[in-house]
């Protein structure tokens, strides 16, 4: 806990790698992938938010467990909104072609 060494932040997501290379598969597959990513993060965020509520009801639970879980829920919520926005931008771009 008292180690002052900073560690790099890592984000590993095979679907994000697919999105990175999705220019090769075409607009329809890219849009579907963005929608699937949004749905996946929305579902996980909702699940974690439910667990947060359960922990909040139990005052014997360590506080930081709940705070870190809240970070996860909010992180997934942010990603869901970002991917939803990406899907809307991709869909709009396709409609203008």
C-alpha positions in Angstrom: 0.0 0.0 0.0 2.8 2.4 0.8 4.8 1.6 -2.4 5.2 4.9 -4.2 5.8 3.2 -7.6 3.2 4.1 -10.2 2.1 1.3 -12.4 0.8 1.8 -16.0 -2.9 1.6 -16.6 -3.9 -1.3 -18.8 -7.0 -1.8 -20.8 -7.3 -5.2 -22.5 -10.4 -5.8 -24.7 -10.4 -8.0 -27.7 -13.5 -6.3 -29.0 -11.7 -3.0 -28.9 -8.9 -4.5 -30.9 -11.5 -5.6 -33.5 -12.9 -2.1 -33.6 -9.4 -0.7 -34.1 -9.1 -2.8 -37.3 -12.8 -2.6 -38.3 -12.1 -0.3 -41.3 -11.2 -3.6 -43.1 -14.6 -5.2 -42.6 -16.9 -2.4 -43.9 -19.4 0.0 -42.4 -22.2 -2.5 -41.6 -20.0 -4.8 -39.5 -18.3 -1.8 -37.8 -21.7 -0.3 -36.8 -22.8 -3.6 -35.4 -19.6 -4.0 -33.5 -20.1 -0.6 -31.9 -23.6 -1.4 -30.9 -22.5 -4.7 -29.4 -19.8 -3.0 -27.4 -22.3 -0.4 -26.1 -24.8 -3.2 -25.1 -22.1 -5.2 -23.4 -20.9 -2.2 -21.3 -24.4 -1.1 -20.5 -25.3 -4.6 -19.2 -22.1 -4.8 -17.1 -22.6 -1.3 -15.7 -26.1 -2.1 -14.7 -25.0 -5.3 -13.1 -22.3 -3.6 -11.1 -24.7 -0.7 -10.1 -27.0 -3.4 -8.6 -24.2 -4.9 -6.6 -23.2 -1.4 -5.4 -26.8 -0.9 -4.0 -26.5 -4.2 -2.2 -23.2 -3.3 -0.6 -24.5 0.1 0.4 -27.2 -1.6 2.4 -24.6 -3.5 4.4 -22.7 -1.1 6.7 -20.3 -3.8 7.8 -18.7 -4.0 4.3 -15.4 -2.2 3.8 -16.1 1.3 2.3 -13.4 1.1 -0.4 -14.9 -2.2 -1.8 -18.0 -0.2 -2.5 -16.1 2.8 -3.9 -14.0 0.7 -6.3 -17.1 -1.2 -7.4 -18.8 2.2 -8.0 -15.8 3.1 -10.2 -16.4 0.0 -12.3 -20.1 0.7 -12.7 -19.4 4.3 -13.7 -16.6 3.2 -16.0 -18.8 0.8 -17.9 -21.6 3.5 -18.0 -19.2 5.9 -19.6 -18.0 3.3 -22.1 -21.6 2.4 -23.0 -22.4 6.1 -23.6 -19.3 6.5 -25.7 -20.0 3.5 -27.9 -23.6 4.5 -28.3 -22.3 7.9 -29.5 -19.9 6.2 -31.8 -22.7 4.0 -33.2 -24.8 7.1 -33.8 -22.0 8.8 -35.6 -21.3 5.7 -37.8 -25.0 5.3 -38.5 -25.3 9.0 -39.4 -22.3 8.8 -41.7 -23.8 5.8 -43.5 -27.1 7.6 -44.0 -25.4 10.6 -45.7 -23.7 8.3 -48.4 
